[in-house]
Amino acid sequence: MQLTEKHKEYWQKNLRLTGILLAIWFVATFVIGWFARDLQSITILGFPFPFYMAAQGSLIIYVVIIWYYAHTMNKMDREYGVHEGDD
Amino acid sequence: MATQSQSQFYASLKKYYSFYTGGFVAFVIIVAILEQMGVPNKILGYIFLAATVALYAGIGIMSKTADVSEYYVAGRRVPALFNGMATGADWMSAASFIGMAGTLYLSGYDGLAFVLGWTGGYCLVALLLAPYLRKFGQFTIPDFLGARYGGNIPRSIGVFAAILCSFTYVIAQIYGVGLITSRFTGLEFSIGVFAGLAGILVCSFLGGMKAVTWTQVAQYIILIVAYMIPVVWLSVKHTNIPVPQVAYGYVLEKVTEREKVLNDASTPDGAREAEVRAIFKQRQEAAEGKLKALETGGAAYLAEEKTKLEKTVSNLKASSAPDTKAIEAAEKAVAGYPADEAAAKKAWTGAANAAKAKTAPIAAHAEPFAGKDEATRDNKRKNFLALVLCLMVGTAALPHILMRYYTTPSVKEARQSVFWSLFFIFLLYFTAPALAVLAKFDVYTLLVGSNFSELPSWVGAWATVDKTLMSITDINMDGIVQLAEITIGGDLIVLATPEIAGLPYVITGLVAAGGLAAALSTADGLLLTIANALSHDVYYKMIDPHAPTTRRLAISKGLLLVVAVLAAYVTSLKPGDILFLVGAAFSLAASAFFPALALGIFWKRANKFGAILGMTSGLGICMYYMYMTYPFFGVNAPLWWGMNPISAGIFGMPVGIIGVVVGSLLTAAPGKDIQDMVDHVRYPSLESDIDTRAS
């Protein structure tokens, strides 16, 4: 099976997207978690910021990450001609 | 059915489940009317449990199948939305439904590790695994390991690890089933276990993955409705806003203020709390004093103390006007007196610890990693983040979840399906912290400070049912409830919310049905994973590749039965703590599967030897650490860097990754056919593509 340049570009783009989204995931989870005590004084909607993030904010970010990935990749499949046949 | 197109199928599914939801609501209303007519609560509990289990069995019977693809992967035609709901039910176990809000109530911010870990893991599933596994398109996770790394050894390790973590997890679920059935019907725990199990079996036994999928969708609807109604009600009661997730920020502020008042001995409420704490401090010291005397005096001290107690009894009896109450109490003390030194040590250590737990000031709900000094706080932070990571990576490695993404019609739908999965899970997980805060507000403001003579009815009701869930005693005899006088078990929060919110019993029954749905749906998925690993990977792929379809399915069903009975038997022995069992399953899966799965897709150079080395060493380290440090095994070796045994995966994962990398680099690169297979899974569709799909 021979991959064309276009195929390789698709995979590179996929890797870049995956990397960026994982970086956001990492910050939303571990960076905020690490500095939780230092961010305690910030208030958002009545919640202390770290509590809000761990109970709601980061969860919303996760949902958006997955939605964005599915949306972008499904579009990219078509652009690069690697999409599956329609049912 | 075969002639129906996917879009028609989707449309009819939507119709069926809309009818079903309407029917379920009607059923709840009928039970509510029965309650108003005076049918006793116990009967209502039976009606709820029997009706829901019968419903699941009914779906199982309707989805009966003899087709291999339908049995293993539901015919690969589950639309993204429905697969999302099924995954949600598969995912949310008894621990999520009943335990989570309670854990958050008891540990505040630190409990959010479970909320973060059990949702964020789906990012890894979506970005690193689901679309690629779907393209690969076979039946089980060991299938992928077998094809990607070649040979039976990686597959066998995969089978072993899949069974190990699924079995650990399924025990926790069946435990939950037993707990709920026994509490709401009054059946004995072990009978409750087998009754619940019957419901699981009818469903998965007849229709495999197909039946399990459609049942799980039904179970998701029940569990989310059951979870939401009481919380929304409680939110309206305290804030007049029916969206608890938004409203509870304001309630949290009030809870925080109240914590400060109760901790401040210069306020009247705070002073009373301090008084109760001082009494607990005395009790702790008394128990510790007895322990010390036991150490020096040994058996002689024990006997001497017992004689003293017996003397009190005889003195009381001999007095001119015998006080029956005092005699009874003294006789009870004699009867409950520890028989030997070991028993005395255990009892008094327990008493000292229980009292000690009550001497500390109230921990602030929203404060992360509260501790008395910097070292304690740092250690808590470290363990929090490690647990989050283990739960996340474990999510992306538990075979019963990954298997669900084999069932969608395409790669595209697999990606969308992960989105729907997390969305449906998110609905419950962002409600749980709200419920914890609302319940805390209720306890801190309405219960604390009220009179013992006029306790709310739910307090008395639960205190008589189960002392570990709710116990309340007037320690300082002032007739007013102090926070330190209340002991609440975590599971109480979800189970008692309907009563706290002042809802009729029908809602309590609904919550029980929801908890049962959560436990049954997860148990279903897990049992199927175990049975499939044995029948498909071991029997069909390794022992008899020419076995006819009927024999393959017969063996799978037979194994399902054996595994289910075995799991129920192990559960009836009540091994260990549920939360630890669940956490252990995640650490084990994270260590064993994740490195080999993710590197198998993203690193073409990974080969058979690397996979074998990585999986065995990762799993090995993880199991070793648990064995050495978890008290249940009795070794109690010192912790590595202060890491709790539940996060053993924090050592297993890096060792697993290093194992795969080093093992692969030391040996030859995999052949061209394997590299082609990696390309194949990376692109949803390629011209002149190879085909790895299972027929």
Interface residues (C-beta under 8 A of the other chain):
Chain A: M1 L3 H7 Y10 W11 N14 L15 T18 L21 L22 W25 A28 T29 F30 G33 W34 A36 R37 Q40 L45 G46 F47 P48 P50 F51 Y52 A54 A55 Q56 S58 L59 I60 Y62 V63 I65 I66 W67 Y69 A70 M73 N74 D77 V82 H83 E84 G85 D87
Chain B: S5 Q6 S7 Y109 L112 V115 L116 T119 G120 Y122 C123 A126 L127 L128 P131 Q245 V246 G249 Y250 L252 E253 A366 E367 P368 F369 R377 R381 F384 L385 V388 L389 M392 P409 S410 V411 K412 R415 Q416 V418 F419 L422 F423 F426 Y429 F430 P433 F602 D676 D679 H680 R682 Y683 P684 S685 L686 S688 D689 I690
